[in-house]
Amino acid sequence: MYHESAIPDPVGQITDELMQSYQELQTISHLDHSPLPNSAAVIRIAQRLQELLFPGYRLSEDHPLATTDLSTMALVRSLLPALTSQISRALCYGANRNASVRIHRPEHDFEPVAHSIYFGLLESLPEIRRVLAQDVEAAHAADPASLACDEIVICYPGLEAISVYRLAHQLHVAGVPLIPRMLTEWAHSRTGIDIHPGATIGESFFIDHGTGVVIGETCEIAEHVTLYQGVTLGAVNFPRDENGNIIRGQKRHPTLEAGVIVYSNASVLGGETVIGAGSIVGAGASVMNRAVPPGTLVTVEKPTLRFRDAA
């Protein structure tokens, strides 16, 4: 005779094991009452912000010029609840994470601060646009393949990564957790260019081709700097305290002064590294924890090619 109760319930057993792992592995479980920003919502906001940065290029639908002021106002107003909500979530998460005692303050406690940060970001957009215009002009001036600035705005992954970085950096400076990294990692996934929102990057910045470029958190990049594909502006090592924990908050990435060019697959590493103004770091070169005087050409000694019969 068939009895359903005699059949083991693998789903129930798996559920019990998962619930146990949720409790044991707290580093990858978020089961408290502190809300997190929603990745999909943050990406949608980033796309709408791009419409404000590049009007006429990235609109979701065509708008006649006669209604540009009205459509811009509508877009700014529509972003208020969405962005304020996500910033509130991030601030709530940050406060609850850092509290010595888990208070689990509610999300709405942070809405006034989030509202202020929202307007601070929006007020910064004209200045961000001014800097991005300089970035576009630098790209057009440096790249003979560029036919027009329009092509750079529409097609160049470097500009996309830089524009998202400049938005993310503004939120990073305002002290918003998580969202800046969510923005730059979204751009990273789309462009292959990894820029930490904590980096400081001057205007007229150009990343040519771009795939594989990495710019670390404490990098300082002056104006009129150009990077090519595969460039790493990274750290050498991570100092640790007496307990073996990484010491955070120290400068560990390089400084590039005005007019520096770093060619493909070069590595510039370490917080003590300063590449002087007008210097060029050649393809495949590596500079680690040293100062390079202004106007220096850094190259790898030319290797010797050997040719022989392949048979």
Secondary structure by P-SEA (a helix, b strand, c coil): cccccccccaaaaaaaaaaaaaaaacccccccccccccaaaaaaaaaaaaaaacccccccccccccaaaaaaaaaaaaaaaaaaaaaaaaaaaaaaaacccccccccccaaaaaaaaaaaaaaaaaaaaaaaaaaaaaaaacccccccaaaaacccaaaaaaaaaaaaaaaaaacccaaaaaaaaaaaaaccbbbbccbbbbcccccccccbbbbcccbbbccbbbbcccccccccccccccccccccccccbbbbccbbbbcccbbbbccccccccbbbbcccccccccccccbbbbbccbbbbbbcccc
